[in-house]
Amino acid sequence: MADIRNYRLLNQQIGKTAFTKPGEIVSWMGAMQAQEFAMAKWAIGLRLPGSTEKDIEDAFNKGDILRTHLLRPTWHFVAPADIRWLLMLTAPRVHALNDYYYRKAELDSKTLTRSNDILSKSLQGGKYLTRVELQSALGKAKIKADGQRLAYIMMQAELDGIICSGPRRGNQFTYALLEERVPIMKKIDRKEALGKLMNRFFTSRGPASLNDFAYWSSLTLKEIREGTEMLDKNFTREKINGHEYFFLPLSLPKDKNIQRSFLMPDYDEYGMSYKDRSAIINKKVLRLEEISNTGYSHAILINGIIDGKWMISKEKKEVIIQTYHTGKINKRKEKAIKNAIARYSSFHKFLTTVHIINITA
């Protein structure tokens, strides 16, 4: 398991990065879950030493990275060059997963087509509008758009390639027309897109299994198995603990500067990329009430394994970060914890007070 963790830390650009820009990280990863925007920004920052929250926010506002629904029915960051072929490949599956909710919200094809037309007309000419503003436009066209019904109208339009994220207006998100936000690019067919995504996934996340990729992409195992013929010939297949993993051979460096301990963002790809997360699980930690109540959220990892959780609170100009751990906190572990917090604090430009708490019974 140690080698699996080390490979993943390096391939995911957490251990050591080959990139300098937010868009490069997102492109390398193919797509990054971005349900919680603040955490999603930190997920990129974690992979870009020296970067700040403002750097990621600026890249998002400029359109160097986009936020939309694809893969599983949730938001993801995606590079502009990838958004169209990824939607072509994965949107049909997400629509199928959403079908029950479309019907529950009484959203038939006629209503959704009308909604797409209203959204397109409202955004034409480089306009960036908030969800509330677009809700108003839909309402004027006599289309009921509130609550979950509005959420699925907007998701449908994203999946259909009509809209995507625009720049933020203060703390508010806006939408843009995809055709105006991203230049038209050469189309590729479904088979080529599948091969492209599989190569991207196993390069950036290996060692990983076909089940991991199916979970992450929402594509069917039948289609994925057929797609293995399009994997680069340099990929290695190896059975580990009874599971077949795909990965590119890699010389694991002995560099002491490899980042193995960090405050993991909620929904980070280091966890979300894998159906089987046993490589990062410490069962003793997850059994503790203080941690089990929050599951994988706000996990702190030591040597690539969940060791506890972190909590943050603000008092005036000071930020207090508390970490909860099991086992003995020796000097080496304490240093790893403090370095992880310092990295997070630097990203946000926080003045931080640290409390390290041992919760072993």
C-alpha positions, 0 to 999 in steps of 0.5 A: 500500500505504501507504494500505491500511496507514493505513486498516487501522491506523485502522479496527482502532483501533491508530492511534487509538481511539474506545473506552475499554473492552475490551468495546467493542474486542472488539465493534467487531472482531466477534471477535479471535483469542485462542489465546494468552491473554497475547498476546490481552490485549495485542491489546486493550491495544494498541488501548486507550492507558493500559489495563493487563493487569489491566484486560483480565483484570478485563473477562474475569473479569466476563464483559464479554468471553468466550473461545470457539471460533468462526470458524476452529477456534481460540479467539476473544474475543467480546462477550456480545451477539454470541456466540449469532448468531456461533455460529449463523452460523459453528459449522456450518462449524467443525464441518465442518472438525472432522469428520475429527478428531471421527471420528479421536477416535471421537466420534460424535453419541451420545457428543457428546450425552451429553458435552454433557449431563454438562457442562451438569449439572456447571455448572448453578447458576452453577458455574465448573469447570476443564477437569480438573474437567469431565474428571473428571465425564465420566470418572465418566459412563464417557466417555473424555476425555483428550488431543485427545479431551477438546479436541474434546469441549469445542470441540463443546460451545462450538460448540453453545452449551452452554459458554463461558469463566468467570472465571479461578481464579488462572491456571486457566481455567474454563468456564461455562454459556452460558445462565447467563453471557449473557442470552437475546437476540432471535434473528436469521436466518442471512442477517441474521447474515451481513450483520451480520458482513460489515459489522462485518468490512469496517468494522473491517478495511477495505480488505479483500477477499472472500477475506480475509473468507472466510479469516477467517470460514471461510464459503464464497465462494459464501455471501459473494458473495451476502451482499455485497448486505447491505453498507451502501451507504456502502461503497466498492469499489475495485480496488488492484493487481488486487484488489477491496477493500471499505472505508468512505471515511475521511479519513486524519489527518495527526496525528503521534500516530497509532500506526504502530509497535508490538510486534505480538501473536502472532496479532493481527488486523492480520495474521490478518484477511487472507489476503493480508498483502503490505501488512505484509510486508518480504521482506528481514526475513522472509528473515533467519534470525533472523526466518524461524525465528519467522515472524510471531510477536513481530513489531515493526512500524515504520510499519505494516510488519514491521521485525524481531522482539522477544524478552523475558526476565526477570531478577529484577524486571527485564524485558529486551526485545531487538529485531532489525532490518534497515536503518539505525537512525536517531534517528527509528526508534530513537525509534519502537522505544523508544516501542513498547516503552514502551507494551508495558511500561506495559501490563504495568507492567514495569521494562524494559531495552531492547537494540536490535540491528541484524542486517543482514548 
